[in-house]
């Protein structure tokens, strides 16, 4: 039974990924993004990987499932990501996998969809949430089934084939209301078939943006990850979602923070992330000043 005193929508940080700064910030020059976050010696920066949990009257809804606990197909992946904490986060909320009624995947990259299946002690790969209906856009599934050479390493077929075999995967083509007040909306760019989730409840509207805005610096249209499938589409999607969010007073995430953000605050956050609002430090005569850096939520 759903307990009304629990928040309607919760943002769960389920893992952390270290990724190349040049890949994350694309055409943005390093001198600019280094003001926002300091890379490590291998030029990597850490970003959070998030899920959304909706306390819906018809059953719990989970959006994105993190990388999961299956062994990485490449040993190069292991040092780049932390272990997934999704199931532990759910347990701490008093939930087990059987309690989840619907799972929405914004896309099928392993980093965000891997937790939808798990490997048993006998080596079988089965759906992690046995009672759930899984939802994905048709274009996202098509790209996973026949990926380009550029994106093939971002997918693994045991993330989604077991869902097809079990009959739990529902393929969507466009906008769809999957539960009363909960909608999936195409927001292409990061991947083919990328979608966001908009949930209305408890007098508020929450929008989960998937990988559209991996950091608050990406709120600015021209800051787009180099790994995005269609950077121009990402730019258009961000502008459209942001405009709608402001107009309708949504709360949005993730935008590089471990919390929901009021749409009315996005402009200020974007400006701060770009360094435009940083006060100029006084320059002592004859002394060099160190570069100021903005913190990034990791």
C-alpha positions as CSV (number, residue, x, y, z in Angstrom):
1,X,0.0,0.0,0.0
2,X,1.3,3.4,-0.9
3,X,1.9,5.6,2.2
4,X,0.7,9.2,1.5
5,X,3.2,10.7,3.9
6,X,6.1,9.7,1.7
7,X,7.2,12.2,-1.0
8,X,5.4,11.8,-4.3
9,X,8.7,11.9,-6.3
10,X,12.1,11.2,-5.0
11,X,15.5,11.6,-6.7
12,X,17.9,8.7,-6.0
13,X,21.6,9.0,-6.7
14,X,22.5,5.4,-7.6
15,X,26.1,5.6,-8.8
16,X,28.9,7.9,-9.9
17,X,30.7,7.8,-13.2
18,X,34.0,9.3,-14.0
19,X,34.1,10.4,-17.7
20,X,36.5,12.2,-19.9
21,X,36.0,16.0,-19.6
22,X,36.4,16.5,-23.3
23,X,33.7,14.0,-24.0
24,X,31.3,15.4,-21.4
25,X,31.7,19.1,-22.4
26,X,32.1,18.6,-26.2
27,X,33.0,21.7,-28.1
28,X,33.3,23.8,-25.0
29,X,36.9,24.7,-24.5
30,X,38.7,23.2,-21.6
31,X,39.7,26.6,-20.2
32,X,36.0,27.4,-19.8
33,X,34.7,24.1,-18.3
34,X,37.7,23.9,-15.9
35,X,36.3,27.0,-14.2
36,X,33.4,24.8,-13.3
37,X,35.0,21.5,-12.4
38,X,38.6,20.3,-11.9
39,X,39.5,17.1,-13.8
40,X,41.7,14.4,-12.4
41,X,45.1,13.6,-13.8
42,X,43.4,11.5,-16.5
43,X,41.2,14.4,-17.5
44,X,38.1,12.7,-16.0
45,X,35.3,14.4,-14.1
46,X,32.7,12.7,-11.9
47,X,29.0,13.0,-12.5
48,X,26.1,11.5,-10.7
49,X,23.8,8.8,-12.1
50,X,20.2,9.2,-11.0
51,X,16.9,7.4,-10.8
52,X,13.4,8.8,-10.0
53,X,11.0,7.0,-7.7
54,X,7.3,8.0,-8.0
55,X,4.9,7.1,-5.1
56,X,1.9,6.7,-7.4
57,X,-1.5,5.5,-6.1
58,X,-1.5,2.7,-8.6
59,X,2.0,1.4,-7.6
60,X,5.6,2.5,-7.4
61,X,7.1,3.8,-10.6
62,X,10.9,3.8,-11.1
63,X,12.6,5.8,-13.8
64,X,16.1,4.7,-14.9
65,X,17.8,1.9,-13.0
66,X,21.5,2.7,-13.1
67,X,24.3,0.3,-14.2
68,X,23.1,-2.6,-12.1
69,X,25.4,-5.3,-10.7
70,X,26.2,-7.5,-13.7
71,X,29.9,-7.8,-14.4
72,X,31.1,-5.2,-16.9
73,X,31.8,-6.6,-20.4
74,X,35.0,-4.6,-20.5
75,X,37.5,-4.3,-17.7
76,X,38.0,-0.7,-18.8
77,X,34.6,0.1,-17.5
78,X,35.1,-0.9,-13.8
79,X,37.4,2.0,-12.8
80,X,35.0,4.5,-14.4
81,X,31.9,3.8,-12.3
82,X,31.0,3.1,-8.7
83,X,28.9,0.2,-7.7
84,X,25.1,0.7,-8.1
85,X,23.3,1.5,-4.8
86,X,19.8,1.3,-6.3
87,X,18.6,-1.8,-4.5
88,X,20.0,-0.6,-1.3
89,X,18.3,2.8,-1.7
90,X,15.0,1.0,-2.2
91,X,15.5,-1.3,0.8
92,X,16.2,1.8,3.0
93,X,12.8,3.1,1.8
94,X,11.2,-0.2,2.8
95,X,10.8,-1.5,-0.8
96,X,11.9,-4.7,-2.6
97,X,12.0,-5.2,-6.3
98,X,8.6,-6.9,-6.3
99,X,7.0,-3.6,-5.2
100,X,7.9,-1.8,-8.4
101,X,4.9,-1.8,-10.8
102,X,6.5,0.2,-13.7
103,X,10.0,1.0,-14.9
104,X,10.6,3.7,-17.4
105,X,14.0,3.7,-19.3
106,X,14.9,7.1,-20.8
107,X,17.1,5.2,-23.1
108,X,19.0,1.9,-23.2
109,X,22.6,2.8,-22.6
110,X,24.0,0.3,-20.1
111,X,25.0,3.0,-17.6
112,X,21.3,3.9,-17.1
113,X,19.5,0.7,-18.1
114,X,21.8,-2.1,-16.8
115,X,20.0,-2.4,-13.5
116,X,16.8,-3.5,-15.2
117,X,18.1,-7.1,-15.2
118,X,20.4,-9.1,-12.9
119,X,22.4,-12.3,-13.1
120,X,21.4,-15.2,-10.9
121,X,23.9,-17.5,-9.1
122,X,23.3,-20.0,-11.9
123,X,24.3,-17.5,-14.6
124,X,20.8,-16.7,-15.9
125,X,19.9,-13.0,-16.6
126,X,16.4,-12.1,-15.4
127,X,14.4,-8.9,-15.0
128,X,15.3,-7.3,-11.7
129,X,11.7,-6.1,-11.1
130,X,9.5,-9.2,-11.7
131,X,6.1,-7.5,-11.4
132,X,7.0,-4.4,-13.4
133,X,6.1,-3.3,-16.9
134,X,9.1,-1.7,-18.6
135,X,8.7,1.2,-21.0
136,X,11.1,2.4,-23.7
137,X,10.8,4.4,-27.0
138,X,10.8,2.4,-30.2
139,X,13.7,4.4,-31.6
140,X,15.7,3.7,-28.5
141,X,15.2,-0.1,-28.8
142,X,15.9,0.0,-32.6
143,X,19.2,1.7,-31.9
144,X,20.1,-0.8,-29.2
145,X,19.3,-3.7,-31.5
146,X,21.3,-2.3,-34.4
147,X,23.8,0.2,-33.0
148,X,26.3,2.1,-35.0
149,X,30.0,1.4,-34.5
150,X,30.2,4.7,-32.6
151,X,27.6,3.6,-30.0
152,X,27.9,-0.2,-29.9
153,X,30.0,-0.2,-26.8
154,X,27.3,1.7,-24.9
155,X,24.8,-1.1,-25.1
156,X,24.6,-4.7,-23.9
157,X,21.9,-7.0,-25.1
158,X,21.3,-8.7,-21.7
159,X,20.0,-5.3,-20.4
160,X,16.9,-5.6,-22.6
161,X,16.6,-9.0,-24.4
162,X,15.4,-10.7,-21.1
163,X,12.7,-8.0,-20.8
164,X,11.5,-8.9,-24.3
165,X,11.6,-12.6,-23.6
166,X,9.6,-12.2,-20.4
167,X,7.0,-10.1,-22.2
168,X,7.6,-7.2,-19.8
169,X,8.9,-4.6,-22.3
170,X,6.4,-2.2,-23.8
171,X,7.6,-0.2,-26.7
172,X,6.3,3.3,-27.1
173,X,6.3,5.5,-30.1
174,X,5.9,9.1,-29.0
175,X,4.1,10.7,-26.1
176,X,2.1,8.4,-23.8
177,X,0.4,8.6,-20.4
178,X,1.6,5.4,-18.6
179,X,-0.3,6.1,-15.4
180,X,-2.7,8.8,-14.4
181,X,-0.7,12.0,-14.4
182,X,2.6,10.3,-15.5
183,X,3.7,11.0,-19.0
184,X,6.7,10.0,-21.2
185,X,7.7,12.6,-23.7
186,X,10.3,12.2,-26.5
187,X,13.3,14.5,-26.0
188,X,15.8,13.4,-28.6
189,X,19.5,14.3,-28.9
190,X,21.5,12.4,-26.3
191,X,20.4,9.1,-27.9
192,X,17.9,8.1,-30.5
193,X,14.5,7.7,-28.8
194,X,15.6,9.5,-25.6
195,X,12.6,10.4,-23.5
196,X,11.8,12.4,-20.3
197,X,9.2,11.6,-17.7
198,X,6.7,14.2,-16.4
199,X,4.8,13.3,-13.2
200,X,2.0,15.3,-11.7
201,X,1.1,14.7,-8.0
202,X,0.8,16.2,-4.6
203,X,0.0,19.6,-6.2
204,X,3.4,19.7,-8.0
205,X,4.8,18.6,-11.4
206,X,8.2,16.8,-11.5
207,X,10.2,16.3,-14.7
208,X,13.0,13.7,-14.9
209,X,15.3,14.8,-17.7
210,X,17.4,11.6,-18.2
211,X,20.8,12.5,-19.7
212,X,19.6,15.8,-21.3
213,X,21.4,17.9,-18.7
214,X,24.3,15.9,-17.2
215,X,25.6,19.0,-15.3
216,X,24.2,22.4,-14.5
217,X,26.6,23.9,-17.1
218,X,24.7,21.9,-19.7
219,X,21.6,24.0,-19.0
220,X,23.2,26.4,-21.5
221,X,22.1,25.2,-25.0
222,X,25.6,25.4,-26.6
223,X,27.1,23.1,-24.0
224,X,26.5,19.6,-25.3
225,X,28.3,16.4,-24.7
226,X,30.5,15.1,-27.5
227,X,29.0,11.7,-27.1
228,X,25.5,12.9,-27.8
229,X,23.9,11.2,-30.9
230,X,22.6,14.5,-32.3
231,X,23.9,17.6,-30.6
232,X,21.6,20.0,-32.5
233,X,18.6,17.9,-31.4
234,X,19.9,18.0,-27.8
235,X,20.1,21.8,-28.0
236,X,16.5,22.0,-29.2
237,X,15.2,19.6,-26.7
238,X,16.8,21.4,-23.8
239,X,15.4,24.7,-24.9
240,X,11.9,23.3,-25.4
241,X,11.9,21.5,-22.0
242,X,13.3,24.4,-20.1
243,X,10.7,26.8,-21.6
244,X,7.9,24.5,-20.8
245,X,9.2,23.8,-17.3
246,X,9.4,27.5,-16.5
247,X,5.9,28.2,-17.9
248,X,4.3,25.3,-15.9
249,X,6.5,25.8,-12.8
250,X,7.9,22.3,-12.8
251,X,10.6,20.9,-10.5
252,X,13.3,19.3,-12.6
253,X,16.2,16.9,-12.2
254,X,18.9,15.8,-12.7
255,X,20.8,19.0,-13.5
256,X,24.0,18.0,-11.8
257,X,22.5,18.2,-8.3
258,X,21.3,15.7,-5.8
259,X,17.9,17.5,-5.5
260,X,14.9,18.7,-7.4
261,X,15.3,22.2,-8.8
262,X,12.5,24.7,-9.3
263,X,12.4,25.7,-13.0
264,X,12.4,29.4,-12.0
265,X,15.9,28.9,-10.6
266,X,17.4,27.3,-13.7
267,X,18.6,30.6,-15.3
268,X,20.5,31.6,-12.2
269,X,22.1,28.2,-11.9
270,X,23.1,28.2,-15.5
271,X,24.6,31.6,-15.2
272,X,26.5,30.7,-12.0
273,X,27.8,27.5,-13.6
274,X,29.2,29.5,-16.5
275,X,31.1,31.7,-14.1
276,X,29.3,34.9,-15.2
277,X,28.3,35.7,-11.6
278,X,31.6,35.1,-10.0
279,X,32.9,38.2,-8.2
280,X,36.3,39.3,-9.2
281,X,38.9,38.7,-6.5
282,X,41.1,41.6,-5.6
283,X,44.6,41.3,-7.1
284,X,47.4,41.9,-4.8
285,X,50.2,43.9,-6.3
286,X,53.1,41.7,-7.4
287,X,51.2,38.4,-6.6
288,X,49.5,36.0,-8.9
289,X,46.0,34.8,-8.0
290,X,44.9,31.3,-8.1
291,X,42.0,30.3,-10.4
292,X,38.6,30.1,-8.7
293,X,36.6,27.0,-9.4
294,X,33.0,26.3,-9.1
295,X,31.9,23.0,-7.3
296,X,30.1,20.3,-9.2
297,X,27.7,18.0,-7.5
298,X,29.1,14.5,-7.8
